[in-house]
Amino acid sequence: MIAVALFLCACAAYWVWRRKDTKDTEPPRYPGAWPIIGNLHALFGNSCRIWTRLNIISEKLHEMGGVVTASFGPQTVYIACDPDDVFTITNACLAKDDLYDFGKPFLGEGLVTAKASIWKNHRKLLNPSFNQSLLDTFMGVFNSQSRKLVQEMEKEDGKGPFDPWIYTRCNALETICLTSLGVEFTEMNISPMQYLDAMEKMFSATIERIIKIWWHSPYTFAFSLLKMKQDECIKVLHNMSNTVLQKRKSEYARKVNAVRSTTSGSKFKPFLDLILELSAEKGVFNDTEIREQVDTMIFGGHDTSSLVLVYAMILLGSHREAQEKTFKEIQEVLGDGDRDVEKTDLSKLVYVEAVLKETIRVYTIAPVIARKLDKDVKLKNYTLSAGRSCYLFLFGIHKHPMWGPDVHEFKPERWLEPGRLPDNPNAFAGFSYGRRNCIGKAYALMSMKTSLAHLIRRYQVSADHTKMQLKMEVILKPHSGYFVSIEKRTKTINHG
């Protein structure tokens, strides 16, 4: 009886505290909060259930005006998917939420996880490394790697459904290593699959820690088996990047291999060389900071682009008319031969780019980002209080009613036909928003357009996107039903 009375008193005290903590200018409360844990129960369960619940929350957000207040245990948080309000938040507050600290054992103060003061300085220094003239020099790598991907997939020709991510992920990792490190995996002391396995396990450990809130504290986490598992993975990952860094530093010091050549003969400088130049000439970036930026580039560049290619293949395989429009454009731009995609071709592959953007809209790779509010933020209809966390549903923006009644359908044409896109300039958040957006947007689009052009030029793809089940593991991943089938094309368009 005493225990029940104490529990009821605690619930009453919590309710009074929560009511007192809410200001009249704040967004409405999201319904369904439980005593003590608030709305946290919505995120209980496996990664597939979490993704399902997030979509339900997003739909409710649209009904409630795009911004709500919620309770995660004793913590009051905000959730937003209104495009204008999200844009305001991302520009007003550059600090990442505390949850990003869980990635710092691996990524340190890289661009994704860095605190705002460090990010501002490093982003300014790294921006020139992503200018268009330097990115253009990567076309040789993009083409040679795309050809390698096409060749490796040939063993699946006509053999029925297979997992395309096995191929795209490894290929994207090799591509990002060539362009960021200037080395091939054959030069390293680890295989691509070993590296990917370590990263996948590290990813899973981080997700598990986020879900199990009793491990949020560094003191409880320090004694967990999960930390031991994570440390083992990070040791593998850091060993690779540290080994390459020391090797390239030695080469740079001897002025050897400062400019490397691709198999096509076009010259380029990998990002690591550019960072080493900054370190030597301006005295910025110590060894740890260089490794953190390189790890971040590899982490942020390979999983995302490889998944977009997988989703694009699945969607094109499910929509034959869109696939043949893609193939027709590739033929018109590149001809009937087998020549490389040149930098001047990229601007002409407008339907290919529409396919990729629509793929990202339908399957937003980074569905949710989070910011720490270091100031009060005035939105269109509400004011958010400083000191709280704000979860931004980018995927909710992509499913906003402003996209029209066909919002859930794959329609690349919407990117090309006048009046089909929303009037709101903040309607697309595929590469995040505001000043802290993705530094590699242009790189990613160039790489993916080149790869997709090579793949669709060679293969006709079959798939069924309606069978796919998704899961939320920081990035949006396929859980089941995502296999595709490929067959070599003939020289003429098959209108099947």
C-alpha positions, -999 to 999 in steps of 0.1 A, spaced: 0 0 0 28 24 9 46 16 -24 14 24 -43 9 56 -25 45 67 -31 41 59 -68 9 79 -71 26 108 -53 55 106 -77 31 107 -107 12 136 -93 45 155 -86 57 148 -121 24 160 -136 25 193 -116 62 198 -126 55 192 -163 25 216 -163 47 243 -146 75 236 -171 53 244 -201 49 280 -213 19 293 -232 41 302 -262 53 266 -266 40 240 -291 12 218 -281 19 186 -262 21 154 -282 -6 130 -269 -3 96 -253 23 104 -226 26 78 -198 34 87 -162 71 90 -154 84 80 -189 62 104 -209 63 97 -247 94 75 -244 73 43 -248 68 52 -285 104 44 -291 105 10 -273 112 -21 -294 134 -31 -323 146 -8 -351 118 -18 -374 91 -9 -349 108 23 -341 107 33 -378 70 25 -379 63 46 -348 83 75 -361 61 75 -392 30 76 -370 44 105 -350 52 123 -382 17 120 -395 4 133 -362 28 162 -364 13 172 -397 -21 173 -381 -9 193 -351 9 221 -371 44 206 -376 59 213 -341 51 196 -308 64 194 -273 70 159 -259 84 142 -228 112 117 -227 112 107 -191 118 139 -171 132 156 -201 110 180 -222 119 180 -259 106 193 -291 98 175 -324 94 194 -356 87 186 -393 74 220 -405 99 229 -433 101 266 -424 105 260 -387 131 233 -391 151 257 -414 149 283 -387 160 259 -360 190 246 -380 203 281 -388 197 295 -353 212 266 -333 244 249 -346 250 227 -315 243 190 -320 223 172 -294 241 153 -266 232 120 -283 258 128 -310 284 124 -282 278 86 -284 296 87 -318 326 106 -306 346 76 -295 349 68 -332 345 102 -350 358 126 -323 353 162 -333 347 155 -370 322 176 -388 292 154 -379 298 152 -342 319 183 -334 307 210 -309 297 242 -327 328 262 -319 351 235 -334 328 229 -363 327 265 -374 365 267 -376 370 233 -393 341 237 -418 356 270 -429 390 254 -434 376 223 -452 351 241 -476 378 248 -503 385 211 -504 350 206 -518 350 232 -545 337 222 -579 371 223 -598 386 198 -573 355 176 -574 357 175 -612 391 158 -609 374 128 -592 355 118 -624 382 93 -633 378 75 -600 340 77 -602 340 61 -637 366 34 -629 348 25 -597 314 24 -614 328 1 -641 341 -21 -613 307 -22 -597 290 -32 -630 316 -59 -636 312 -73 -601 275 -75 -604 278 -94 -637 279 -127 -617 242 -120 -607 231 -115 -643 200 -136 -649 203 -156 -616 173 -141 -598 171 -119 -567 202 -108 -548 213 -82 -522 227 -52 -541 240 -36 -509 268 -62 -507 282 -47 -539 273 -10 -536 285 -7 -501 320 -22 -507 323 -2 -539 314 31 -522 338 24 -494 366 19 -519 356 50 -538 356 72 -507 389 58 -497 405 66 -530 392 101 -530 397 109 -493 428 89 -486 444 85 -520 450 47 -514 433 15 -524 423 -12 -499 449 -35 -514 475 -11 -499 460 -14 -464 464 -40 -437 426 -47 -436 401 -60 -462 370 -39 -471 347 -65 -456 366 -65 -423 363 -27 -421 326 -28 -430 319 -55 -405 337 -35 -377 317 -4 -387 284 -22 -388 290 -36 -353 301 -2 -340 269 13 -355 247 -14 -339 264 -8 -305 258 29 -308 221 24 -316 217 -1 -288 231 25 -264 207 52 -276 177 29 -272 187 16 -237 187 48 -218 203 33 -187 235 33 -207 233 70 -216 255 78 -186 292 73 -192 295 58 -158 271 29 -163 282 25 -199 319 22 -189 312 -12 -172 289 -27 -199 297 -55 -224 284 -32 -251 313 -7 -245 338 -36 -248 322 -45 -281 323 -9 -293 359 -5 -283 370 -36 -302 354 -22 -334 368 13 -329 403 -2 -325 400 -18 -359 386 13 -376 412 37 -360 440 13 -368 432 15 -405 430 53 -406 460 58 -384 481 35 -405 471 53 -437 476 87 -421 512 79 -410 520 65 -444 507 95 -463 523 119 -439 556 103 -446 550 105 -483 540 142 -481 570 151 -461 592 136 -488 571 153 -515 564 119 -529 531 110 -545 517 145 -537 496 142 -569 483 107 -578 468 95 -610 437 75 -616 435 46 -641 420 71 -667 450 94 -663 432 124 -649 451 139 -619 436 146 -586 445 153 -549 427 133 -523 412 151 -494 439 138 -470 466 156 -490 447 188 -489 443 185 -451 480 177 -448 487 209 -467 466 229 -444 484 213 -414 518 221 -428 512 255 -442 488 270 -417 496 250 -386 460 237 -383 448 201 -377 470 179 -356 472 141 -362 441 133 -341 420 160 -358 431 148 -393 421 112 -385 388 124 -371 380 143 -403 390 113 -425 370 89 -404 340 112 -407 344 114 -445 345 77 -448 316 72 -423 294 98 -439 302 91 -475 301 54 -481 269 42 -463 247 70 -475 256 69 -512 256 31 -514 221 30 -498 207 56 -522 219 35 -551 202 5 -536 169 23 -531 172 38 -566 176 3 -581 147 -10 -561 124 19 -572 134 18 -608 130 -20 -608 95 -14 -594 86 13 -619 95 1 -654 84 33 -672 107 54 -650 136 30 -656 132 32 -693 131 70 -692 163 68 -673 179 45 -698 167 66 -728 183 97 -713 216 79 -707 216 67 -743 209 102 -756 236 118 -735 263 91 -736 254 74 -769 252 37 -777 288 30 -769 305 24 -735 323 57 -730 330 72 -696 306 98 -680 324 132 -684 319 161 -661 300 180 -689 275 150 -691 264 154 -655 244 185 -661 226 168 -690 216 138 -670 186 157 -656 162 127 -653 189 106 -636 193 134 -610 155 136 -606 155 98 -599 182 102 -572 164 132 -556 131 115 -556 147 84 -542 161 104 -513 127 121 -508 109 87 -506 136 70 -485 153 98 -466 187 83 -456 192 105 -425 156 107 -414 161 125 -381 187 150 -369 188 166 -334 199 200 -322 206 214 -287 189 247 -283 214 272 -269 189 301 -271 152 307 -273 141 302 -309 111 321 -323 92 301 -349 61 310 -370 36 302 -342 57 292 -312 88 299 -292 111 271 -282 130 274 -249 167 273 -246 184 243 -231 162 216 -246 167 191 -273 149 194 -306 144 164 -329 139 174 -366 121 149 -388 136 155 -422 117 125 -436 85 142 -423 93 172 -444 96 149 -475 61 135 -467 45 168 -459 11 174 -476 26 203 -496 40 176 -519 5 168 -530 -18 138 -529 9 116 -545 34 124 -517 40 87 -510 45 78 -547 78 76 -566 75 103 -593 108 116 -607 88 138 -631 78 160 -602 114 174 -603 112 184 -639 76 195 -646 66 231 -638 43 233 -609 49 198 -596 74 208 -568 62 226 -537 66 264 -537 84 262 -504 122 265 -509 127 244 -478 106 214 -491 137 192 -497 161 183 -469 180 154 -485 214 169 -475 202 184 -443 195 221 -438 211 254 -429 247 263 -423 255 228 -409 243 210 -440 262 182 -457 296 194 -470 297 165 -495 264 172 -514 280 179 -547 305 150 -543 277 126 -535 255 136 -565 284 134 -589 294 99 -577 258 86 -576 249 100 -610 280 84 -625 273 50 -609 236 49 -617 243 58 -654 268 29 -657 244 5 -640 212 13 -659 231 15 -692 242 -21 -687 214 -38 -667 176 -39 -667 166 -41 -630 135 -58 -615 123 -54 -579 92 -49 -558 95 -19 -534 61 -28 -518 77 -59 -501 105 -39 -485 106 -34 -447 127 -6 -433 145 -1 -400 158 30 -383 195 27 -372 205 64 -373 203 60 -411 174 44 -428 183 8 -438 164 -20 -456 155 -49 -433 138 -73 -457 123 -75 -491 150 -54 -508 165 -79 -532 167 -71 -569 172 -90 -601 193 -78 -631 196 -88 -667 220 -74 -693 204 -50 -717 203 -52 -755 212 -21 -775 175 -11 -779 151 1 -753 129 -26 -739 95 -12 -733 84 -44 -716 
